Amino acid sequence: MAAIRKSRSDRLFDTVNVVIMILVLFIMAYPIYFVIIASVSDPYQVTSGNVYLAPKGFTLEAYQNVFKESRILQGYANSILYTFAGTCWNLVLTIPLAYVLSRRKLRGRWLLTLYFLIPMYFKGGLVPTYLQVKNLGLLNQPYTLIILGGLNIYNMIVARVYFQTSIPDDLYEAAHIDGASQFRTFFSIMLPLAKPILAVITLYYAVWRWNDYFNALIYTSKQAYQPLQMVLRGILLMNENMTELMASAESAEAQADMARLAYIAQTMKYALIFIASAPMLIIYPFVQKHFVKGIMIGSLKG
Amino acid sequence: MAQVQRVVNRPGKIRRYLRGMAADWQLYALILLPVIWVFLMSYVPMNGILMSFQDYKIKKGIWNSPWVGLKHYIKFVNYPGFWQILGNTARISFYDLLTFPLAVILALLINELNSSKLRKTVQMVTYMPHFISTVVVCSMITLFTHRTNGLFNNIIALFGGERQAFLENAAAFPSIYVWSGVWQSLGWNSIIYLSALAGVSPELVEAAQIDGASRFQIVRHVNIPCIMPTFIITLILRCGSILNVGYEKILLLQNSLNLDTSQVISTYVYELGLLGGQYSYSTAVDMFNTVINVLCLLGVNYIAGRVSEVSLW
């Protein structure tokens, strides 16, 4: 590379490229950055449009108030439970399936694969699925949002490709000759070897679980079972009042603060957005390479 | 003689096959749960096909509800809003499809960055929005486009422009939907192309350099042809969902003022089926959509196979 001197057009190319990239960086990062600075700024400054590059009138009031809302705390607790238990259930369904379908000598493998691929393209539709969930008695149960969304075929395929490409056939033979049963081969030999793909699939499911609101919208109506995303939807998009906060303003002194509360409600929205996204954004830099690996494995052969 | 031999052998073959299956019973046991799960959650709901040809009543169930033939399909086609809903779905979808090459361009540009530090930063930051939930993205859109105190309107006003209530403007809806989607998934979608670009042989690039090719020419004549197969595969998959505009995001951005462009097939199904209780009719609309999607997938796959010898199957 260095041996060949850069021509002028190449240097121009580099400059333009760097400029475009910085622009892209700005567009991608700024909205998130703005949410963060708005959430710690004085509400008056935010609503009157004085906050652009740095927080103004630094205050954590918005966060203090957000954590006073029991709905939000409940939603947070629910989301953590759903993400944790739901992801475990996802793995129970996905990993053994991926392993078995990766076994080349499995009899009926082609037919079984087809059985799992068809629903990817041909879905029964919203209403029949809803009716089926209802018939199974899974509507509005505390475990509804753990059980539903059990198997994502795309994730299964990614795991299957991993088993197929990174575990040599000799290993199966060796296990077989040593007299290991299929169960034992899977649980004591293959699962420990599959740790990298377990990490990838776990993360894929966990992110989806944390961010999903649609299953909750359709299959649960009880307030107590709502995940954080539904609480967010209520407050941020349906403009539900943060009732408890308003109700707490009964004393005369608090009454005087009503106008101020209306302003705080604005920055509380930003605080809420940040709190809801924080778990993902905080773990993301540490797990980024796993996600990328998942895409690369998936692209080997779908 | 040979034929007789084969007939005699057949039961033996089947028996041997079954014996092989029995020996592997533990493998089948491992997937029993997913098989049952997919049957319950994906195959049973496929009775929607039947439901769409019936006047489905919950009490009568799928076996006793009266058959009505194509009634619901005809009703949908004759529905006054039919063309509008179809048009909205197609508009948003094609608009979205037009932004599809952006991820390729981003990957090509990232690949050409000389500084690995900058490259890592760009990747990290552009992947980030993918991890933000739909609810949060839609909330951000709502907050930012607020007429009197939204960020976008503040910026517009700062430069002397006119404040606008973007979400109440039907004409702006497809753009809001598509570009917020680009913001969220551009970086993420570029990963697959970046990994394809990592596979471009350095010798090819070197040969081009020795022949005096400029950077731009290398991108044009070496890098782009190398990622073409990946591009076509992802394009095929994308086209398979050409009329598949999901409800998740639209439902959150929809309001009575932008309904003229924001009502798509899936939200129509949601509204009629789950909120309105018109089970058979909404399922017929759903089926109509699914069939078009499957046909598109097959069609595009066929064309791609003809033109470039890259196809899914």
Interface residues (C-beta under 8 A of the other chain):
Chain A: M1 I4 S7 S9 D10 F13 D14 N17 V18 I20 M21 V24 L25 I27 M28 A29 P31 I32 F34 V35 V46 T47 S48 G49 Y52 V92 L93 T94 P96 L97 Y99 V100 L101 R103 L106 R107 G108 L112 Y115 F116 P119 Y121 F122 K123 G124 G125 L126 V127 P128 T129 Y130 L131 Q132 L136 L148 G150 L151 S181 Q182 F183 F186 V207 W210 N211 D212 Y213 F214 L217 I218 Q229 L232 R233 L236 L237 Q266 K269 Y270 I273 A276 S277 M280 L281 Y284 P285 Q288 F291 V292 I295 M296 S299 G302
Chain B: Y17 G20 M21 D24 Q26 L27 Y28 A29 L30 I31 L33 P34 V35 W37 V38 L40 M41 S42 Y43 V44 P45 M46 N47 G48 I49 M51 I58 L106 L109 I110 E112 L113 N114 L118 T121 V122 M124 V125 T126 Y127 M128 P129 F131 I132 S133 T134 V135 V136 C138 S139 M140 T142 L143 F144 N149 L151 N154 I155 A157 L158 W183 L186 G187 I191 I192 S195 A196 Q209 I210 S214 R215 F216 T230 I233 L237 G240 Y247 E248 L251 L252 S266 V269 Y270 G273 L274 Y279 S282 T283 D286 M287 T290 N293 V294 L297 L312
